[in-house]
Amino acid sequence: MSGRADIPHSEAGDKAAARLAIQSAIIRAQAALLTRQDGIIRQADLPGGAGLWSCRLWDDTLDWSGNSFDVFGLPRGSRLHRPRILDLYDDASRRLLQALRARAIARGAGFAVDTEIVTPRGERRWLRSRAGIEMRDGVPVRLFGTHQDVTMDIVRLAELKRSADLDALTGLPNRRAFERRFREPEADGRVAPGALILIDLDGFKAINDEHGHAAGDACLKRAGARLAQICAGADLVARLGGDEFAVLMPPPAETSALRTLGTAIVAGLACPFPHGGLLLKVGASVGIARAGKGPHHDLFARADAALYAVKKTGRNAALIDDPEGDEKRHVAAAGRSGG
């Protein structure tokens, strides 16, 4: 004898049946709760056009409120199949969403993301999704959150960014855009510039003094447009401020091509601009620095020194600083030449 009374077989069976009954009741209660949650999601929407959504992880079943259907351009109440919904995302957004989803499930933490979709009618929209995760006994069982169409917000943000980089008068990129492109060309997926061209308008102050600021503004607009046309192959044509412009040329920038371009800039800007019955006449001093084998950041100082040398020796000309040429500097001018 062990000193312990054996539990009768019928009593053990009763306890097992009781445990099974409790587990079954819990499962039914959880199922009823999930059904109620799904019903709430289908009937609920949030202010501002946001829709609710959930996705059961064991079978990828989706439940959406009405606004989520609207965001995706789908008829309300239509059958939801997750792979078909994923097909509406553009490739980059789909990859990002899948990566964030996998990380959320692995870590048990939610996420927020902006993605681009294409509706069945071909409309491109930006979608802001927020996701939380439901855990049960330490196991992720459901993702849930909100969908919201933020296309107009993204468009406005892009427009603000674009306008922040543009000169309000000429419509050319401004100094801010120039500095970013010049200092960090790789950030835009480009290579370092092959040459930098700096241009000052000669005689511009006299136009402002004699004909007023409206005439001066018209002159700057015409000069900017003409410069952009002459330098059509440039990476960037920018107005730095006042009567100062800058041009970034892609590599390779050969000295002979830069000499030709410098001559074209001087001659092109020397042609008078019509305005209100007047012919506004300016000239152009042009300093050009060709990139060498070293860092490109010294281009600005070298182009500025070449520009100053042009102004000192008579203006209305272009001077090239070529660190690898037989001669350090070459002059191209409208109507004159020098060395």
C-alpha positions as semicolon CSV with decimal commas, in nm:
position;residue;x (nm);y (nm);z (nm)
1;M;0,000;0,000;0,000
2;S;0,127;0,345;-0,085
3;G;-0,073;0,519;0,186
4;R;-0,268;0,710;-0,088
5;A;-0,625;0,623;-0,166
6;D;-0,668;0,555;-0,543
7;I;-0,911;0,789;-0,717
8;P;-1,201;0,590;-0,853
9;H;-1,207;0,566;-1,236
10;S;-1,547;0,732;-1,261
11;E;-1,429;1,035;-1,061
12;A;-1,123;1,086;-1,289
13;G;-1,346;1,063;-1,594
14;D;-1,583;1,321;-1,448
15;K;-1,295;1,565;-1,390
16;A;-1,165;1,516;-1,746
17;A;-1,513;1,575;-1,884
18;A;-1,546;1,888;-1,671
19;R;-1,213;2,023;-1,800
20;L;-1,321;1,950;-2,158
21;A;-1,651;2,125;-2,101
22;I;-1,473;2,433;-1,962
23;Q;-1,231;2,440;-2,257
24;S;-1,518;2,406;-2,502
25;A;-1,704;2,687;-2,331
26;I;-1,394;2,910;-2,351
27;I;-1,349;2,831;-2,720
28;R;-1,716;2,909;-2,790
29;A;-1,690;3,234;-2,597
30;Q;-1,376;3,336;-2,787
31;A;-1,539;3,247;-3,118
32;A;-1,845;3,453;-3,026
33;L;-1,618;3,744;-2,927
34;L;-1,433;3,725;-3,258
35;T;-1,762;3,714;-3,446
36;R;-1,884;4,022;-3,259
37;Q;-1,552;4,198;-3,328
38;D;-1,581;4,117;-3,697
39;G;-1,934;4,250;-3,700
40;I;-1,826;4,568;-3,525
41;I;-1,545;4,619;-3,779
42;R;-1,777;4,571;-4,076
43;Q;-2,024;4,825;-3,937
44;A;-1,781;5,083;-3,798
45;D;-1,592;5,367;-3,957
46;L;-1,377;5,639;-3,810
47;P;-1,399;6,017;-3,866
48;G;-1,198;6,156;-4,154
49;G;-1,270;5,867;-4,388
50;A;-1,056;5,614;-4,199
51;G;-1,170;5,254;-4,217
52;L;-1,115;4,969;-3,974
53;W;-0,966;4,635;-4,076
54;S;-0,856;4,307;-3,924
55;C;-0,677;3,998;-4,050
56;R;-0,690;3,660;-3,876
57;L;-0,343;3,514;-3,896
58;W;-0,439;3,146;-3,896
59;D;-0,636;3,171;-4,222
60;D;-0,567;3,529;-4,353
61;T;-0,938;3,614;-4,337
62;L;-0,993;3,988;-4,379
63;D;-1,270;4,198;-4,228
64;W;-1,311;4,560;-4,332
65;S;-1,543;4,845;-4,248
66;G;-1,707;5,035;-4,533
67;N;-1,443;5,307;-4,558
68;S;-1,166;5,053;-4,613
69;F;-1,350;4,929;-4,923
70;D;-1,379;5,291;-5,039
71;V;-1,009;5,357;-4,989
72;F;-0,917;5,065;-5,214
73;G;-1,185;5,153;-5,471
74;L;-1,374;4,828;-5,412
75;P;-1,754;4,784;-5,383
76;R;-1,858;4,771;-5,019
77;G;-1,919;4,418;-4,902
78;S;-1,729;4,256;-5,189
79;R;-1,539;3,935;-5,118
80;L;-1,196;3,997;-4,969
81;H;-0,906;3,774;-5,070
82;R;-0,573;3,884;-4,924
83;P;-0,350;3,791;-5,224
84;R;-0,579;3,990;-5,455
85;I;-0,568;4,289;-5,219
86;L;-0,186;4,271;-5,213
87;D;-0,188;4,286;-5,593
88;L;-0,330;4,640;-5,565
89;Y;-0,008;4,765;-5,401
90;D;0,277;4,880;-5,622
91;D;0,584;4,658;-5,605
92;A;0,791;4,866;-5,364
93;S;0,497;4,925;-5,130
94;R;0,404;4,557;-5,132
95;R;0,757;4,453;-5,035
96;L;0,766;4,712;-4,757
97;L;0,426;4,609;-4,623
98;Q;0,518;4,239;-4,622
99;A;0,843;4,310;-4,439
100;L;0,671;4,521;-4,173
101;R;0,397;4,260;-4,130
102;A;0,650;3,981;-4,080
103;R;0,843;4,189;-3,828
104;A;0,524;4,278;-3,640
105;I;0,427;3,912;-3,612
106;A;0,777;3,811;-3,503
107;R;0,806;4,086;-3,240
108;G;0,444;4,114;-3,133
109;A;0,448;4,489;-3,203
110;G;0,245;4,704;-3,439
111;F;0,355;4,944;-3,712
112;A;0,247;5,242;-3,922
113;V;0,331;5,292;-4,288
114;D;0,238;5,494;-4,598
115;T;0,205;5,287;-4,915
116;E;0,095;5,344;-5,273
117;I;-0,186;5,144;-5,430
118;V;-0,354;5,131;-5,770
119;T;-0,730;5,085;-5,754
120;P;-0,912;4,851;-5,996
121;R;-0,995;5,163;-6,200
122;G;-0,628;5,255;-6,231
123;E;-0,628;5,542;-5,980
124;R;-0,308;5,585;-5,783
125;R;-0,365;5,653;-5,416
126;W;-0,153;5,684;-5,105
127;L;-0,274;5,476;-4,814
128;R;-0,180;5,528;-4,448
129;S;-0,209;5,204;-4,254
130;R;-0,174;5,155;-3,880
131;A;-0,157;4,807;-3,735
132;G;-0,175;4,655;-3,390
133;I;-0,142;4,289;-3,303
134;E;-0,362;4,067;-3,087
135;M;-0,178;3,804;-2,885
136;R;-0,329;3,495;-2,721
137;D;-0,116;3,299;-2,475
138;G;0,188;3,469;-2,622
139;V;0,095;3,375;-2,977
140;P;-0,003;3,640;-3,240
141;V;-0,350;3,562;-3,374
142;R;-0,470;3,878;-3,543
143;L;-0,357;4,204;-3,696
144;F;-0,598;4,496;-3,678
145;G;-0,593;4,867;-3,740
146;T;-0,699;5,147;-3,973
147;H;-0,675;5,242;-4,340
148;Q;-0,692;5,604;-4,453
149;D;-0,661;5,769;-4,794
150;V;-0,388;6,035;-4,754
151;T;-0,329;6,099;-5,125
152;M;-0,404;6,470;-5,100
153;D;-0,175;6,507;-4,798
154;I;0,111;6,338;-4,985
155;V;0,050;6,551;-5,295
156;R;0,045;6,872;-5,088
157;L;0,363;6,767;-4,908
158;A;0,537;6,695;-5,238
159;E;0,422;7,030;-5,374
160;L;0,550;7,211;-5,065
161;K;0,884;7,037;-5,096
162;R;0,901;7,118;-5,466
163;S;0,809;7,484;-5,412
164;A;1,064;7,509;-5,131
165;D;1,331;7,417;-5,385
166;L;1,217;7,664;-5,653
167;D;1,294;8,030;-5,701
168;A;0,959;8,210;-5,689
169;L;1,053;8,463;-5,959
170;T;1,217;8,252;-6,231
171;G;1,081;7,907;-6,151
172;L;1,435;7,769;-6,157
173;P;1,580;7,565;-5,869
174;N;1,695;7,798;-5,591
175;R;2,013;7,815;-5,384
176;R;1,880;7,554;-5,141
177;A;1,829;7,304;-5,422
178;F;2,166;7,392;-5,573
179;E;2,350;7,346;-5,243
180;R;2,192;7,006;-5,183
181;R;2,268;6,884;-5,536
182;F;2,621;7,025;-5,531
183;R;2,721;6,907;-5,183
184;E;2,556;6,565;-5,190
185;P;2,491;6,459;-5,551
186;E;2,479;6,091;-5,453
187;A;2,168;6,159;-5,241
188;D;1,972;6,210;-5,564
189;G;2,128;5,907;-5,727
190;R;2,360;6,119;-5,941
191;V;2,735;6,144;-5,985
192;A;2,955;6,437;-5,889
193;P;2,940;6,729;-6,136
194;G;3,182;6,747;-6,426
195;A;3,188;7,129;-6,418
196;L;3,034;7,426;-6,242
197;I;2,939;7,746;-6,423
198;L;2,868;8,067;-6,232
199;I;2,699;8,358;-6,411
200;D;2,647;8,719;-6,305
201;L;2,437;8,956;-6,516
202;D;2,635;9,269;-6,609
203;G;2,441;9,594;-6,610
204;F;2,142;9,455;-6,422
205;K;2,154;9,724;-6,149
206;A;2,118;9,993;-6,413
207;I;1,795;9,834;-6,538
208;N;1,650;9,841;-6,187
209;D;1,764;10,199;-6,133
210;E;1,644;10,334;-6,469
211;H;1,329;10,131;-6,535
212;G;1,216;10,003;-6,195
213;H;1,192;9,666;-6,025
214;A;0,917;9,536;-6,253
215;A;1,155;9,568;-6,547
216;G;1,432;9,411;-6,341
217;D;1,211;9,116;-6,250
218;A;1,113;9,070;-6,615
219;C;1,480;9,073;-6,710
220;L;1,563;8,806;-6,452
221;K;1,277;8,584;-6,571
222;R;1,383;8,611;-6,935
223;A;1,749;8,560;-6,848
224;G;1,667;8,249;-6,643
225;A;1,455;8,100;-6,922
226;R;1,719;8,176;-7,186
227;L;1,996;8,030;-6,970
228;A;1,797;7,710;-6,915
229;Q;1,747;7,681;-7,292
230;I;2,116;7,735;-7,372
231;C;2,220;7,482;-7,104
232;A;1,963;7,217;-7,194
233;G;2,213;6,937;-7,125
234;A;2,288;7,052;-6,771
235;D;2,212;6,857;-6,454
236;L;2,087;7,175;-6,289
237;V;2,031;7,540;-6,381
238;A;1,962;7,745;-6,068
239;R;1,919;8,103;-5,955
240;L;2,136;8,161;-5,651
241;G;1,983;8,500;-5,574
242;G;1,990;8,855;-5,713
243;D;2,141;8,841;-6,062
244;E;2,350;8,531;-5,987
245;F;2,291;8,196;-6,160
246;A;2,469;7,860;-6,147
247;V;2,485;7,561;-6,381
248;L;2,599;7,209;-6,294
249;M;2,723;7,009;-6,592
250;P;2,743;6,629;-6,587
251;P;3,070;6,446;-6,649
252;P;3,259;6,420;-6,867
253;A;3,280;6,795;-6,927
254;E;3,543;6,852;-7,193
255;T;3,722;7,186;-7,206
256;S;3,631;7,244;-7,570
257;A;3,261;7,184;-7,499
258;L;3,276;7,415;-7,196
259;R;3,442;7,686;-7,406
260;T;3,164;7,659;-7,663
261;L;2,897;7,665;-7,392
262;G;3,057;7,966;-7,221
263;T;3,056;8,157;-7,550
264;A;2,691;8,064;-7,607
265;I;2,592;8,186;-7,259
266;V;2,769;8,520;-7,305
267;A;2,623;8,573;-7,653
268;G;2,275;8,452;-7,559
269;L;2,239;8,675;-7,255
270;A;2,374;8,973;-7,449
271;C;2,066;8,969;-7,675
272;P;1,821;9,237;-7,549
273;F;1,500;9,132;-7,369
274;P;1,178;9,305;-7,484
275;H;0,963;9,448;-7,204
276;G;0,682;9,703;-7,227
277;G;0,817;9,864;-7,543
278;L;1,171;9,862;-7,406
279;L;1,471;9,651;-7,499
280;L;1,646;9,556;-7,178
281;K;2,012;9,490;-7,240
282;V;2,249;9,313;-7,003
283;G;2,575;9,127;-7,038
284;A;2,711;8,822;-6,861
285;S;3,030;8,744;-6,673
286;V;3,086;8,368;-6,663
287;G;3,327;8,170;-6,445
288;I;3,368;7,800;-6,524
289;A;3,553;7,536;-6,321
290;R;3,612;7,196;-6,474
291;A;3,634;6,902;-6,231
292;G;3,969;6,733;-6,196
293;K;4,070;6,406;-6,033
294;G;4,031;6,539;-5,680
295;P;3,720;6,622;-5,473
296;H;3,457;6,827;-5,654
297;H;3,388;7,058;-5,358
298;D;3,658;7,305;-5,466
299;L;3,464;7,374;-5,786
300;F;3,272;7,662;-5,634
301;A;3,581;7,847;-5,514
302;R;3,753;7,795;-5,849
303;A;3,449;7,901;-6,055
304;D;3,400;8,204;-5,831
305;A;3,766;8,303;-5,876
306;A;3,729;8,271;-6,254
307;L;3,413;8,484;-6,242
308;Y;3,592;8,752;-6,039
309;A;3,878;8,751;-6,289
310;V;3,632;8,811;-6,576
311;K;3,476;9,105;-6,394
312;K;3,819;9,249;-6,321
313;T;3,932;9,228;-6,684
314;G;3,630;9,377;-6,857
315;R;3,322;9,153;-6,812
316;N;3,107;9,010;-7,095
317;A;3,327;8,699;-7,120
318;A;3,369;8,344;-6,992
319;L;3,680;8,216;-6,816
320;I;3,753;7,846;-6,765
321;D;3,964;7,700;-6,486
322;D;4,081;7,360;-6,610
323;P;4,318;7,192;-6,363
324;E;4,419;6,925;-6,615
325;G;4,454;7,142;-6,926
326;D;4,779;7,246;-7,091
327;E;4,693;7,602;-6,991
328;K;4,531;7,673;-6,658
329;R;4,268;7,905;-6,798
330;H;4,101;7,965;-7,131
331;V;3,886;8,264;-7,216
332;A;3,577;8,256;-7,437
333;A;3,414;8,591;-7,503
334;A;3,151;8,755;-7,719
335;G;3,346;8,976;-7,953
336;R;3,688;8,938;-7,787
337;S;3,933;8,673;-7,667
338;G;4,222;8,652;-7,427
339;G;4,450;8,413;-7,248
